[in-house]
Amino acid sequence: MQETITDLQIRLVFQENSLETINLTVVRQQSEIEVMKREIVRLKELVEDIRESRGSEDGAVELPPHY
């Protein structure tokens, strides 16, 4: 009986440690995702600004010859 209780306690500690590790990983990944989302928005705005500036210089944006 005591051996079973000890085994369960060991499993519980291991699971708690695993859960904490997973939680920290998820928090870190969420932070990285937020940074990447902001960067995507910034890059989309940059691409749009470039398109607008090229369009205003040429009057219209030309497609490459293969289109």
MOJOQUI-V402335 format. One record per residue. N is the residue number from 1. PHI is phi in whole degrees, -180 to 180 (* if undefined). OMEGA is omega in degrees with one decimal (999 if undefined). NEAR is the number of other C-alpha atoms within 10 Angstrom. Layout:
N&PHI&OMEGA&NEAR + N&PHI&OMEGA&NEAR
This chain:
1&*&-179.5&6 + 2&-62&178.9&7 + 3&-64&178.6&8 + 4&-65&179.1&9 + 5&-64&178.6&10 + 6&-62&178.2&11 + 7&-61&178.7&11 + 8&-65&177.7&12 + 9&-65&178.0&12 + 10&-63&178.7&12 + 11&-62&179.6&12 + 12&-63&179.0&12 + 13&-62&179.0&11 + 14&-61&179.6&12 + 15&-65&177.9&12 + 16&-64&177.8&12 + 17&-65&178.8&12 + 18&-63&179.7&12 + 19&-63&179.1&12 + 20&-65&177.8&12 + 21&-63&178.9&11 + 22&-63&179.9&12 + 23&-61&179.1&12 + 24&-63&178.4&12 + 25&-65&179.9&12 + 26&-64&178.9&12 + 27&-62&179.5&11 + 28&-64&-180.0&11 + 29&-65&178.2&12 + 30&-63&177.3&12 + 31&-63&178.5&12 + 32&-64&178.1&11 + 33&-63&179.2&12 + 34&-62&178.0&11 + 35&-62&-179.3&11 + 36&-66&177.6&12 + 37&-63&178.2&12 + 38&-64&179.2&11 + 39&-66&177.6&12 + 40&-63&178.2&12 + 41&-61&180.0&11 + 42&-62&179.8&12 + 43&-67&176.2&12 + 44&-62&178.5&12 + 45&-64&178.3&12 + 46&-63&178.0&12 + 47&-62&179.3&12 + 48&-64&177.2&12 + 49&-61&178.3&12 + 50&-64&178.2&12 + 51&-60&-179.1&13 + 52&-65&-178.7&14 + 53&-69&177.7&13 + 54&-69&179.6&14 + 55&-67&-179.0&13 + 56&-74&178.6&11 + 57&-74&-173.9&9 + 58&-94&-174.6&9 + 59&91&177.2&10 + 60&-153&179.7&11 + 61&-83&-179.5&13 + 62&-85&174.6&10 + 63&-83&176.4&7 + 64&-60&-175.5&6 + 65&-58&-177.1&5 + 66&-76&177.3&4 + 67&-93&999&5
